[in-house]
Amino acid sequence: MLVYPDGLSMAADEQRRFRLMYEAEPRESVDRVMAERGLKNPWPQMPFPDRILNCKDGVGLHYDRQQGVEMMMGFNDIANGFAKKGSNLSEAETEGIKEFVRSRSVSPAFVRRMVQEHGDASLRAAFLLRDRGGEYALEYLLRRYKGAAFRTVYPNMSLIQ
């Protein structure tokens, strides 16, 4: 997980990451793919929306093998809130943490990663669970707000006779 101060820093780092991935490949292979696809550069051109590039209040990036890359703007309040370990959270930090957990776009793995790095004290404080739930507070919140991620998904199947 990475936290960037703004969108431009995140975009520059992502472009660098893709460039380094392609530089690690054998030059012959890269040249062949570039010729086949008519590319000027071997790395992808990833235009980020202006609202991400102009974001000044932090961008959180989380990579999960199953979910891929998750990106959240306005991450400074969330990161600062978790860093306070549950004490003296501002209203913006409390609301940021609540929205982080409630958001359907944020995976349980992203929330777990924040708790792994900073502990669950701020999470419990934001949801007024300071001394309740013990070690189950995180699991309770994840299942309450992200329950779909825990349900068994069966493949679509049609029986045709």
C-alpha positions as CSV (number, residue, x, y, z in Angstrom):
1,M,0.0,0.0,0.0
2,L,1.2,3.5,-0.9
3,V,0.0,6.9,0.1
4,Y,0.9,9.8,-2.1
5,P,0.6,13.5,-1.2
6,D,-1.2,14.3,-4.4
7,G,-2.4,13.0,-7.7
8,L,0.5,14.1,-9.8
9,S,3.0,12.2,-7.6
10,M,0.9,9.1,-7.9
11,A,0.6,9.4,-11.7
12,A,4.4,10.0,-12.1
13,D,5.1,6.9,-9.9
14,E,2.7,4.7,-11.8
15,Q,4.3,5.8,-15.2
16,R,7.7,5.0,-13.8
17,R,6.5,1.6,-12.5
18,F,5.2,0.6,-16.0
19,R,8.4,1.9,-17.6
20,L,10.6,-0.2,-15.3
21,M,8.5,-3.3,-15.9
22,Y,9.1,-3.0,-19.6
23,E,12.8,-2.2,-19.2
24,A,13.2,-5.5,-17.3
25,E,12.1,-7.5,-20.4
26,P,14.6,-8.5,-23.1
27,R,15.0,-5.8,-25.7
28,E,14.3,-8.1,-28.6
29,S,10.9,-9.1,-27.2
30,V,10.0,-5.5,-26.5
31,D,11.0,-4.4,-30.0
32,R,9.0,-7.2,-31.5
33,V,5.8,-6.2,-29.6
34,M,6.3,-2.5,-30.3
35,A,6.6,-3.3,-34.1
36,E,3.6,-5.6,-34.0
37,R,1.4,-3.1,-32.3
38,G,2.8,0.1,-33.7
39,L,3.8,1.6,-30.4
40,K,6.1,4.6,-29.9
41,N,6.8,3.5,-26.3
42,P,6.6,0.0,-24.9
43,W,4.8,1.1,-21.7
44,P,1.1,1.9,-21.8
45,Q,-0.1,5.5,-22.0
46,M,-2.3,5.9,-19.0
47,P,-4.2,9.1,-19.0
48,F,-5.5,9.7,-15.5
49,P,-8.7,11.9,-15.2
50,D,-8.1,15.5,-14.2
51,R,-9.8,15.1,-10.9
52,I,-7.2,12.5,-9.9
53,L,-4.3,14.5,-11.2
54,N,-5.5,17.6,-9.4
55,C,-6.2,15.9,-6.1
56,K,-4.3,17.7,-3.4
57,D,-5.5,15.8,-0.3
58,G,-3.7,12.5,-0.8
59,V,-4.1,9.4,-2.9
60,G,-4.1,5.9,-1.4
61,L,-3.0,3.0,-3.7
62,H,-3.5,-0.6,-2.7
63,Y,-2.6,-3.7,-4.7
64,D,-4.4,-6.9,-4.2
65,R,-3.9,-10.1,-6.3
66,Q,-7.7,-10.6,-6.7
67,Q,-8.9,-7.0,-6.8
68,G,-6.0,-5.5,-8.7
69,V,-5.0,-1.9,-8.0
70,E,-7.4,0.2,-5.8
71,M,-7.0,3.9,-5.8
72,M,-8.7,6.3,-3.4
73,M,-8.6,10.1,-3.5
74,G,-8.8,12.2,-0.4
75,F,-6.8,9.7,1.6
76,N,-4.9,12.1,3.9
77,D,-7.8,12.3,6.4
78,I,-8.0,8.5,6.4
79,A,-4.2,7.9,6.8
80,N,-3.9,10.7,9.5
81,G,-6.9,9.3,11.3
82,F,-5.5,5.7,11.4
83,A,-2.1,7.1,12.5
84,K,-3.7,8.7,15.6
85,K,-4.5,5.2,17.0
86,G,-8.0,6.3,18.0
87,S,-7.3,9.4,20.0
88,N,-8.3,12.9,19.2
89,L,-9.7,12.2,15.8
90,S,-11.0,15.2,13.9
91,E,-14.5,15.2,12.4
92,A,-12.9,14.9,8.9
93,E,-10.8,12.0,9.9
94,T,-13.7,10.2,11.6
95,E,-15.9,10.7,8.5
96,G,-13.1,9.7,6.2
97,I,-12.6,6.4,8.1
98,K,-16.3,5.7,8.1
99,E,-16.6,6.3,4.3
100,F,-13.5,4.2,3.7
101,V,-15.2,1.2,5.4
102,R,-18.6,1.9,4.0
103,S,-17.5,2.4,0.4
104,R,-18.5,-0.4,-2.0
105,S,-15.5,0.4,-4.1
106,V,-13.0,-0.4,-1.3
107,S,-12.2,-4.0,-0.8
108,P,-12.0,-5.7,2.6
109,A,-8.3,-6.4,1.8
110,F,-7.6,-2.6,1.6
111,V,-9.3,-2.0,5.0
112,R,-7.5,-5.0,6.5
113,R,-4.2,-3.6,5.2
114,M,-4.8,-0.3,6.9
115,V,-5.7,-2.1,10.2
116,Q,-2.6,-4.3,9.8
117,E,-0.3,-1.3,9.5
118,H,-2.0,1.0,12.1
119,G,-4.2,-1.1,14.3
120,D,-7.9,-0.9,14.7
121,A,-8.2,1.7,17.4
122,S,-9.2,4.5,15.0
123,L,-11.6,2.3,13.2
124,R,-13.3,1.4,16.5
125,A,-13.3,5.0,17.6
126,A,-14.9,6.2,14.4
127,F,-17.7,3.7,14.7
128,L,-18.1,4.2,18.5
129,L,-16.9,0.7,19.3
130,R,-14.0,1.6,21.5
131,D,-14.4,-1.2,24.0
132,R,-16.9,-3.3,22.3
133,G,-16.4,-6.3,20.0
134,G,-12.8,-6.9,21.0
135,E,-11.0,-8.6,18.2
136,Y,-14.2,-9.1,16.3
137,A,-14.9,-5.4,15.7
138,L,-13.1,-5.3,12.3
139,E,-14.8,-8.5,11.1
140,Y,-18.2,-7.2,12.2
141,L,-17.7,-3.9,10.3
142,L,-16.4,-5.7,7.2
143,R,-19.3,-8.1,7.1
144,R,-21.8,-5.4,7.8
145,Y,-20.6,-3.0,5.1
146,K,-18.9,-5.3,2.7
147,G,-20.9,-8.5,3.1
148,A,-21.1,-9.2,-0.6
149,A,-17.4,-9.9,-0.6
150,F,-17.9,-12.8,1.9
151,R,-20.7,-14.5,0.1
152,T,-20.1,-17.6,-2.1
153,V,-20.5,-16.6,-5.7
154,Y,-21.8,-19.4,-7.9
155,P,-21.1,-19.4,-11.6
156,N,-24.0,-18.7,-13.9
157,M,-25.1,-22.0,-15.4
158,S,-27.9,-22.9,-17.8
159,L,-29.0,-26.5,-18.4
160,I,-30.2,-27.0,-21.9
161,Q,-31.9,-30.2,-22.9
